[in-house]
Amino acid sequence: MKIHVFENSEALAVGAAAHFAAAAHAAIEARGIFNVSLSGGTTPRETYERLAAEPYQSEIDWARVHVFWGDERAVPPDHADSDFGMAKHALLDHVVIPEANTHRMQGELDAKEAADRYETEIRNHFNSAGIPSFDFILLGLGEDGHTASLFPETQALKIEDRLVAANHVPSLDTWRITYTYPLINAAHQVAFLVAGERKAKVVQEIIEEKNSEYPATHVSPNTGELHWLLDKAAASLLKSS
């Protein structure tokens, strides 16, 4: 595990964009393709906006980037709550990326059907009967310790035989589509992007106390790297920060 602490949320976005770009360059140089999974929520937006501007707009070979999402809300792509929609407006509309390279979860469908379709799309893309390995998975973190749409006390936490699942979240009275642990933990690199003092306690309990009640604690790449990208506020309770 590697912990990176930045002065404030702006510096965090700058650092996260550089981290993303470094992963893209390394993957494209090694394999000719960068398979990346994005996070939704509010924190990544500024990072995506940085990637949509120079130097990354031109530096990254976007034609070799394939973009996926770690989870999605049960909404159509043009809905204000759509994770895909946020990334599209902040990043994808501003870079030259082939439409076929954008692989969105179909939140407008029944969640179980959408999960089935997305698992098939991932398997077809990677041409893998086993568990595919993304080059880079970007994750967020909720105050309740959820990540992707793996919420506390939900059924998807127990799933080991699927890559993507429909997950009912009673606390929100809604369905979500989400990666499962086997897919997340098969990645070459996973990075949590976390900002704000309100996340400090859960960050400390996950990183230092390994509190197993938090879903994010169970993100532990099998052979890949785990990074925590934090602003000072989110890292404020860490003894090592």
C-alpha positions as protocol buffer text, in pm:
chain_id: "A"
residue {
  index: 1
  type: MET
  ca { x: 0 y: 0 z: 0 }
}
residue {
  index: 2
  type: LYS
  ca { x: 126 y: 345 z: -92 }
}
residue {
  index: 3
  type: ILE
  ca { x: -19 y: 662 z: 62 }
}
residue {
  index: 4
  type: HIS
  ca { x: 9 y: 995 z: -121 }
}
residue {
  index: 5
  type: VAL
  ca { x: -98 y: 1309 z: 67 }
}
residue {
  index: 6
  type: PHE
  ca { x: -160 y: 1640 z: -110 }
}
residue {
  index: 7
  type: GLU
  ca { x: -194 y: 1988 z: 40 }
}
residue {
  index: 8
  type: ASN
  ca { x: -556 y: 2048 z: -60 }
}
residue {
  index: 9
  type: SER
  ca { x: -827 y: 1927 z: -297 }
}
residue {
  index: 10
  type: GLU
  ca { x: -683 y: 2121 z: -590 }
}
residue {
  index: 11
  type: ALA
  ca { x: -339 y: 1968 z: -541 }
}
residue {
  index: 12
  type: LEU
  ca { x: -509 y: 1628 z: -505 }
}
residue {
  index: 13
  type: ALA
  ca { x: -674 y: 1667 z: -845 }
}
residue {
  index: 14
  type: VAL
  ca { x: -342 y: 1769 z: -1003 }
}
residue {
  index: 15
  type: GLY
  ca { x: -165 y: 1473 z: -844 }
}
residue {
  index: 16
  type: ALA
  ca { x: -439 y: 1227 z: -933 }
}
residue {
  index: 17
  type: ALA
  ca { x: -437 y: 1340 z: -1298 }
}
residue {
  index: 18
  type: ALA
  ca { x: -60 y: 1290 z: -1311 }
}
residue {
  index: 19
  type: HIS
  ca { x: -102 y: 946 z: -1150 }
}
residue {
  index: 20
  type: PHE
  ca { x: -365 y: 852 z: -1409 }
}
residue {
  index: 21
  type: ALA
  ca { x: -144 y: 973 z: -1695 }
}
residue {
  index: 22
  type: ALA
  ca { x: 158 y: 778 z: -1568 }
}
residue {
  index: 23
  type: ALA
  ca { x: -51 y: 460 z: -1552 }
}
residue {
  index: 24
  type: ALA
  ca { x: -181 y: 523 z: -1904 }
}
residue {
  index: 25
  type: HIS
  ca { x: 165 y: 581 z: -2050 }
}
residue {
  index: 26
  type: ALA
  ca { x: 305 y: 267 z: -1882 }
}
residue {
  index: 27
  type: ALA
  ca { x: 20 y: 44 z: -1997 }
}
residue {
  index: 28
  type: ILE
  ca { x: 24 y: 174 z: -2355 }
}
residue {
  index: 29
  type: GLU
  ca { x: 400 y: 134 z: -2376 }
}
residue {
  index: 30
  type: ALA
  ca { x: 385 y: -219 z: -2237 }
}
residue {
  index: 31
  type: ARG
  ca { x: 70 y: -355 z: -2403 }
}
residue {
  index: 32
  type: GLY
  ca { x: -52 y: -97 z: -2653 }
}
residue {
  index: 33
  type: ILE
  ca { x: -376 y: -37 z: -2461 }
}
residue {
  index: 34
  type: PHE
  ca { x: -491 y: 122 z: -2135 }
}
residue {
  index: 35
  type: ASN
  ca { x: -793 y: -38 z: -1973 }
}
residue {
  index: 36
  type: VAL
  ca { x: -915 y: 199 z: -1705 }
}
residue {
  index: 37
  type: SER
  ca { x: -1217 y: 197 z: -1477 }
}
residue {
  index: 38
  type: LEU
  ca { x: -1347 y: 532 z: -1354 }
}
residue {
  index: 39
  type: SER
  ca { x: -1524 y: 631 z: -1035 }
}
residue {
  index: 40
  type: GLY
  ca { x: -1833 y: 846 z: -999 }
}
residue {
  index: 41
  type: GLY
  ca { x: -1923 y: 1089 z: -723 }
}
residue {
  index: 42
  type: THR
  ca { x: -1809 y: 1447 z: -675 }
}
residue {
  index: 43
  type: THR
  ca { x: -1439 y: 1408 z: -585 }
}
residue {
  index: 44
  type: PRO
  ca { x: -1309 y: 1278 z: -923 }
}
residue {
  index: 45
  type: ARG
  ca { x: -1471 y: 1553 z: -1130 }
}
residue {
  index: 46
  type: GLU
  ca { x: -1181 y: 1797 z: -1093 }
}
residue {
  index: 47
  type: THR
  ca { x: -934 y: 1521 z: -1178 }
}
residue {
  index: 48
  type: TYR
  ca { x: -1126 y: 1444 z: -1496 }
}
residue {
  index: 49
  type: GLU
  ca { x: -1132 y: 1812 z: -1585 }
}
residue {
  index: 50
  type: ARG
  ca { x: -753 y: 1824 z: -1545 }
}
residue {
  index: 51
  type: LEU
  ca { x: -717 y: 1523 z: -1774 }
}
residue {
  index: 52
  type: ALA
  ca { x: -941 y: 1693 z: -2031 }
}
residue {
  index: 53
  type: ALA
  ca { x: -704 y: 1991 z: -2051 }
}
residue {
  index: 54
  type: GLU
  ca { x: -344 y: 2027 z: -2158 }
}
residue {
  index: 55
  type: PRO
  ca { x: -98 y: 1869 z: -2125 }
}
residue {
  index: 56
  type: TYR
  ca { x: -295 y: 1544 z: -2085 }
}
residue {
  index: 57
  type: GLN
  ca { x: -548 y: 1617 z: -2358 }
}
residue {
  index: 58
  type: SER
  ca { x: -264 y: 1581 z: -2610 }
}
residue {
  index: 59
  type: GLU
  ca { x: -9 y: 1375 z: -2417 }
}
residue {
  index: 60
  type: ILE
  ca { x: -228 y: 1071 z: -2356 }
}
residue {
  index: 61
  type: ASP
  ca { x: -296 y: 854 z: -2661 }
}
residue {
  index: 62
  type: TRP
  ca { x: -672 y: 848 z: -2603 }
}
residue {
  index: 63
  type: ALA
  ca { x: -730 y: 627 z: -2907 }
}
residue {
  index: 64
  type: ARG
  ca { x: -567 y: 347 z: -2707 }
}
residue {
  index: 65
  type: VAL
  ca { x: -768 y: 410 z: -2390 }
}
residue {
  index: 66
  type: HIS
  ca { x: -1072 y: 197 z: -2309 }
}
residue {
  index: 67
  type: VAL
  ca { x: -1291 y: 346 z: -2036 }
}
residue {
  index: 68
  type: PHE
  ca { x: -1516 y: 148 z: -1803 }
}
residue {
  index: 69
  type: TRP
  ca { x: -1699 y: 233 z: -1480 }
}
residue {
  index: 70
  type: GLY
  ca { x: -1682 y: 60 z: -1142 }
}
residue {
  index: 71
  type: ASP
  ca { x: -2046 y: 124 z: -1063 }
}
residue {
  index: 72
  type: GLU
  ca { x: -2354 y: 309 z: -1177 }
}
residue {
  index: 73
  type: ARG
  ca { x: -2680 y: 437 z: -1040 }
}
residue {
  index: 74
  type: ALA
  ca { x: -3014 y: 313 z: -1177 }
}
residue {
  index: 75
  type: VAL
  ca { x: -3059 y: 616 z: -1402 }
}
residue {
  index: 76
  type: PRO
  ca { x: -3027 y: 690 z: -1776 }
}
residue {
  index: 77
  type: PRO
  ca { x: -2700 y: 836 z: -1907 }
}
residue {
  index: 78
  type: ASP
  ca { x: -2838 y: 1190 z: -1938 }
}
residue {
  index: 79
  type: HIS
  ca { x: -2955 y: 1198 z: -1575 }
}
residue {
  index: 80
  type: ALA
  ca { x: -2782 y: 1438 z: -1337 }
}
residue {
  index: 81
  type: ASP
  ca { x: -2689 y: 1146 z: -1107 }
}
residue {
  index: 82
  type: SER
  ca { x: -2527 y: 934 z: -1379 }
}
residue {
  index: 83
  type: ASP
  ca { x: -2163 y: 846 z: -1312 }
}
residue {
  index: 84
  type: PHE
  ca { x: -2113 y: 803 z: -1685 }
}
residue {
  index: 85
  type: GLY
  ca { x: -2272 y: 1140 z: -1754 }
}
residue {
  index: 86
  type: MET
  ca { x: -2043 y: 1318 z: -1510 }
}
residue {
  index: 87
  type: ALA
  ca { x: -1730 y: 1168 z: -1666 }
}
residue {
  index: 88
  type: LYS
  ca { x: -1860 y: 1237 z: -2016 }
}
residue {
  index: 89
  type: HIS
  ca { x: -1915 y: 1607 z: -1947 }
}
residue {
  index: 90
  type: ALA
  ca { x: -1594 y: 1653 z: -1746 }
}
residue {
  index: 91
  type: LEU
  ca { x: -1357 y: 1443 z: -1960 }
}
residue {
  index: 92
  type: LEU
  ca { x: -1476 y: 1236 z: -2252 }
}
residue {
  index: 93
  type: ASP
  ca { x: -1641 y: 1519 z: -2445 }
}
residue {
  index: 94
  type: HIS
  ca { x: -1306 y: 1700 z: -2449 }
}
residue {
  index: 95
  type: VAL
  ca { x: -1064 y: 1431 z: -2569 }
}
residue {
  index: 96
  type: VAL
  ca { x: -1038 y: 1244 z: -2898 }
}
residue {
  index: 97
  type: ILE
  ca { x: -1150 y: 899 z: -2791 }
}
residue {
  index: 98
  type: PRO
  ca { x: -1335 y: 656 z: -3021 }
}
residue {
  index: 99
  type: GLU
  ca { x: -1697 y: 601 z: -2924 }
}
residue {
  index: 100
  type: ALA
  ca { x: -1634 y: 225 z: -2923 }
}
residue {
  index: 101
  type: ASN
  ca { x: -1374 y: 275 z: -2647 }
}
residue {
  index: 102
  type: THR
  ca { x: -1634 y: 402 z: -2402 }
}
residue {
  index: 103
  type: HIS
  ca { x: -1802 y: 117 z: -2218 }
}
residue {
  index: 104
  type: ARG
  ca { x: -2081 y: 245 z: -1998 }
}
residue {
  index: 105
  type: MET
  ca { x: -2307 y: 56 z: -1762 }
}
residue {
  index: 106
  type: GLN
  ca { x: -2668 y: 78 z: -1882 }
}
residue {
  index: 107
  type: GLY
  ca { x: -2826 y: 223 z: -1571 }
}
residue {
  index: 108
  type: GLU
  ca { x: -3157 y: 274 z: -1748 }
}
residue {
  index: 109
  type: LEU
  ca { x: -3212 y: -104 z: -1766 }
}
residue {
  index: 110
  type: ASP
  ca { x: -3320 y: -341 z: -1492 }
}
residue {
  index: 111
  type: ALA
  ca { x: -3014 y: -361 z: -1266 }
}
residue {
  index: 112
  type: LYS
  ca { x: -2975 y: -738 z: -1299 }
}
residue {
  index: 113
  type: GLU
  ca { x: -2994 y: -722 z: -1678 }
}
residue {
  index: 114
  type: ALA
  ca { x: -2749 y: -432 z: -1685 }
}
residue {
  index: 115
  type: ALA
  ca { x: -2505 y: -624 z: -1464 }
}
residue {
  index: 116
  type: ASP
  ca { x: -2528 y: -931 z: -1688 }
}
residue {
  index: 117
  type: ARG
  ca { x: -2469 y: -723 z: -2000 }
}
residue {
  index: 118
  type: TYR
  ca { x: -2174 y: -542 z: -1847 }
}
residue {
  index: 119
  type: GLU
  ca { x: -2007 y: -862 z: -1734 }
}
residue {
  index: 120
  type: THR
  ca { x: -2043 y: -996 z: -2087 }
}
residue {
  index: 121
  type: GLU
  ca { x: -1899 y: -675 z: -2232 }
}
residue {
  index: 122
  type: ILE
  ca { x: -1599 y: -690 z: -2000 }
}
residue {
  index: 123
  type: ARG
  ca { x: -1533 y: -1056 z: -2080 }
}
residue {
  index: 124
  type: ASN
  ca { x: -1564 y: -994 z: -2454 }
}
residue {
  index: 125
  type: HIS
  ca { x: -1331 y: -696 z: -2438 }
}
residue {
  index: 126
  type: PHE
  ca { x: -1063 y: -881 z: -2245 }
}
residue {
  index: 127
  type: ASN
  ca { x: -1135 y: -1208 z: -2426 }
}
residue {
  index: 128
  type: SER
  ca { x: -1106 y: -1381 z: -2093 }
}
residue {
  index: 129
  type: ALA
  ca { x: -1296 y: -1669 z: -1933 }
}
residue {
  index: 130
  type: GLY
  ca { x: -1114 y: -1600 z: -1609 }
}
residue {
  index: 131
  type: ILE
  ca { x: -1097 y: -1277 z: -1414 }
}
residue {
  index: 132
  type: PRO
  ca { x: -967 y: -989 z: -1632 }
}
residue {
  index: 133
  type: SER
  ca { x: -706 y: -748 z: -1499 }
}
residue {
  index: 134
  type: PHE
  ca { x: -773 y: -380 z: -1548 }
}
residue {
  index: 135
  type: ASP
  ca { x: -463 y: -164 z: -1575 }
}
residue {
  index: 136
  type: PHE
  ca { x: -608 y: 94 z: -1338 }
}
residue {
  index: 137
  type: ILE
  ca { x: -923 y: 111 z: -1125 }
}
residue {
  index: 138
  type: LEU
  ca { x: -1007 y: 443 z: -964 }
}
residue {
  index: 139
  type: LEU
  ca { x: -1231 y: 420 z: -658 }
}
residue {
  index: 140
  type: GLY
  ca { x: -1401 y: 663 z: -425 }
}
residue {
  index: 141
  type: LEU
  ca { x: -1488 y: 622 z: -59 }
}
residue {
  index: 142
  type: GLY
  ca { x: -1808 y: 699 z: 127 }
}
residue {
  index: 143
  type: GLU
  ca { x: -1833 y: 804 z: 489 }
}
residue {
  index: 144
  type: ASP
  ca { x: -1990 y: 464 z: 558 }
}
residue {
  index: 145
  type: GLY
  ca { x: -1684 y: 291 z: 410 }
}
residue {
  index: 146
  type: HIS
  ca { x: -1850 y: 191 z: 83 }
}
residue {
  index: 147
  type: THR
  ca { x: -1659 y: 191 z: -242 }
}
residue {
  index: 148
  type: ALA
  ca { x: -1796 y: 147 z: -595 }
}
residue {
  index: 149
  type: SER
  ca { x: -2149 y: 40 z: -495 }
}
residue {
  index: 150
  type: LEU
  ca { x: -2030 y: -212 z: -240 }
}
residue {
  index: 151
  type: PHE
  ca { x: -2224 y: -81 z: 59 }
}
residue {
  index: 152
  type: PRO
  ca { x: -2218 y: -219 z: 413 }
}
residue {
  index: 153
  type: GLU
  ca { x: -2450 y: -513 z: 476 }
}
residue {
  index: 154
  type: THR
  ca { x: -2545 y: -565 z: 112 }
}
residue {
  index: 155
  type: GLN
  ca { x: -2549 y: -887 z: -85 }
}
residue {
  index: 156
  type: ALA
  ca { x: -2281 y: -793 z: -339 }
}
residue {
  index: 157
  type: LEU
  ca { x: -2016 y: -807 z: -65 }
}
residue {
  index: 158
  type: LYS
  ca { x: -2052 y: -1186 z: -62 }
}
residue {
  index: 159
  type: ILE
  ca { x: -2040 y: -1248 z: -436 }
}
residue {
  index: 160
  type: GLU
  ca { x: -1735 y: -1439 z: -554 }
}
residue {
  index: 161
  type: ASP
  ca { x: -1854 y: -1593 z: -881 }
}
residue {
  index: 162
  type: ARG
  ca { x: -1937 y: -1278 z: -1076 }
}
residue {
  index: 163
  type: LEU
  ca { x: -1747 y: -974 z: -1202 }
}
residue {
  index: 164
  type: VAL
  ca { x: -2045 y: -736 z: -1196 }
}
residue {
  index: 165
  type: ALA
  ca { x: -2354 y: -752 z: -979 }
}
residue {
  index: 166
  type: ALA
  ca { x: -2686 y: -582 z: -922 }
}
residue {
  index: 167
  type: ASN
  ca { x: -2683 y: -466 z: -562 }
}
residue {
  index: 168
  type: HIS
  ca { x: -2986 y: -348 z: -366 }
}
residue {
  index: 169
  type: VAL
  ca { x: -2892 y: -77 z: -115 }
}
residue {
  index: 170
  type: PRO
  ca { x: -3159 y: -59 z: 157 }
}
residue {
  index: 171
  type: SER
  ca { x: -3012 y: 254 z: 315 }
}
residue {
  index: 172
  type: LEU
  ca { x: -3075 y: 439 z: -12 }
}
residue {
  index: 173
  type: ASP
  ca { x: -3380 y: 236 z: -116 }
}
residue {
  index: 174
  type: THR
  ca { x: -3234 y: 182 z: -459 }
}
residue {
  index: 175
  type: TRP
  ca { x: -3052 y: -61 z: -685 }
}
residue {
  index: 176
  type: ARG
  ca { x: -2697 y: -11 z: -804 }
}
residue {
  index: 177
  type: ILE
  ca { x: -2473 y: -189 z: -1054 }
}
residue {
  index: 178
  type: THR
  ca { x: -2125 y: -260 z: -922 }
}
residue {
  index: 179
  type: TYR
  ca { x: -1799 y: -444 z: -967 }
}
residue {
  index: 180
  type: THR
  ca { x: -1743 y: -723 z: -719 }
}
residue {
  index: 181
  type: TYR
  ca { x: -1429 y: -779 z: -512 }
}
residue {
  index: 182
  type: PRO
  ca { x: -1285 y: -1048 z: -745 }
}
residue {
  index: 183
  type: LEU
  ca { x: -1276 y: -803 z: -1038 }
}
residue {
  index: 184
  type: ILE
  ca { x: -1143 y: -510 z: -834 }
}
residue {
  index: 185
  type: ASN
  ca { x: -872 y: -716 z: -667 }
}
residue {
  index: 186
  type: ALA
  ca { x: -749 y: -858 z: -998 }
}
residue {
  index: 187
  type: ALA
  ca { x: -639 y: -514 z: -1122 }
}
residue {
  index: 188
  type: HIS
  ca { x: -278 y: -419 z: -1186 }
}
residue {
  index: 189
  type: GLN
  ca { x: -336 y: -100 z: -988 }
}
residue {
  index: 190
  type: VAL
  ca { x: -618 y: 29 z: -769 }
}
residue {
  index: 191
  type: ALA
  ca { x: -629 y: 384 z: -635 }
}
residue {
  index: 192
  type: PHE
  ca { x: -864 y: 540 z: -383 }
}
residue {
  index: 193
  type: LEU
  ca { x: -926 y: 912 z: -438 }
}
residue {
  index: 194
  type: VAL
  ca { x: -1048 y: 1075 z: -116 }
}
residue {
  index: 195
  type: ALA
  ca { x: -1091 y: 1436 z: -7 }
}
residue {
  index: 196
  type: GLY
  ca { x: -1228 y: 1620 z: 295 }
}
residue {
  index: 197
  type: GLU
  ca { x: -1220 y: 1613 z: 672 }
}
residue {
  index: 198
  type: ARG
  ca { x: -1550 y: 1421 z: 683 }
}
residue {
  index: 199
  type: LYS
  ca { x: -1368 y: 1118 z: 539 }
}
residue {
  index: 200
  type: ALA
  ca { x: -1074 y: 1134 z: 783 }
}
residue {
  index: 201
  type: LYS
  ca { x: -1212 y: 890 z: 1040 }
}
residue {
  index: 202
  type: VAL
  ca { x: -1310 y: 621 z: 792 }
}
residue {
  index: 203
  type: VAL
  ca { x: -975 y: 659 z: 612 }
}
residue {
  index: 204
  type: GLN
  ca { x: -791 y: 610 z: 942 }
}
residue {
  index: 205
  type: GLU
  ca { x: -1001 y: 310 z: 1041 }
}
residue {
  index: 206
  type: ILE
  ca { x: -951 y: 140 z: 704 }
}
residue {
  index: 207
  type: ILE
  ca { x: -579 y: 206 z: 658 }
}
residue {
  index: 208
  type: GLU
  ca { x: -453 y: 175 z: 1015 }
}
residue {
  index: 209
  type: GLU
  ca { x: -715 y: -29 z: 1198 }
}
residue {
  index: 210
  type: LYS
  ca { x: -817 y: -254 z: 906 }
}
residue {
  index: 211
  type: ASN
  ca { x: -1178 y: -230 z: 1021 }
}
residue {
  index: 212
  type: SER
  ca { x: -1343 y: -520 z: 840 }
}
residue {
  index: 213
  type: GLU
  ca { x: -1691 y: -369 z: 875 }
}
residue {
  index: 214
  type: TYR
  ca { x: -1606 y: -122 z: 599 }
}
residue {
  index: 215
  type: PRO
  ca { x: -1636 y: -263 z: 246 }
}
residue {
  index: 216
  type: ALA
  ca { x: -1335 y: -64 z: 127 }
}
residue {
  index: 217
  type: THR
  ca { x: -1111 y: -251 z: 373 }
}
residue {
  index: 218
  type: HIS
  ca { x: -1149 y: -562 z: 159 }
}
residue {
  index: 219
  type: VAL
  ca { x: -1002 y: -398 z: -148 }
}
residue {
  index: 220
  type: SER
  ca { x: -661 y: -563 z: -161 }
}
residue {
  index: 221
  type: PRO
  ca { x: -519 y: -634 z: -508 }
}
residue {
  index: 222
  type: ASN
  ca { x: -399 y: -992 z: -540 }
}
residue {
  index: 223
  type: THR
  ca { x: -73 y: -905 z: -715 }
}
residue {
  index: 224
  type: GLY
  ca { x: -125 y: -540 z: -811 }
}
residue {
  index: 225
  type: GLU
  ca { x: -59 y: -211 z: -635 }
}
residue {
  index: 226
  type: LEU
  ca { x: -290 y: -27 z: -396 }
}
residue {
  index: 227
  type: HIS
  ca { x: -262 y: 352 z: -373 }
}
residue {
  index: 228
  type: TRP
  ca { x: -441 y: 603 z: -152 }
}
residue {
  index: 229
  type: LEU
  ca { x: -455 y: 954 z: -298 }
}
residue {
  index: 230
  type: LEU
  ca { x: -562 y: 1187 z: -15 }
}
residue {
  index: 231
  type: ASP
  ca { x: -578 y: 1554 z: 60 }
}
residue {
  index: 232
  type: LYS
  ca { x: -445 y: 1668 z: 398 }
}
residue {
  index: 233
  type: ALA
  ca { x: -794 y: 1690 z: 546 }
}
residue {
  index: 234
  type: ALA
  ca { x: -875 y: 1327 z: 460 }
}
residue {
  index: 235
  type: ALA
  ca { x: -535 y: 1215 z: 592 }
}
residue {
  index: 236
  type: SER
  ca { x: -547 y: 1424 z: 907 }
}
residue {
  index: 237
  type: LEU
  ca { x: -602 y: 1135 z: 1149 }
}
residue {
  index: 238
  type: LEU
  ca { x: -336 y: 908 z: 1006 }
}
residue {
  index: 239
  type: LYS
  ca { x: -40 y: 863 z: 1239 }
}
residue {
  index: 240
  type: SER
  ca { x: 190 y: 832 z: 939 }
}
residue {
  index: 241
  type: SER
  ca { x: 69 y: 1142 z: 754 }
}
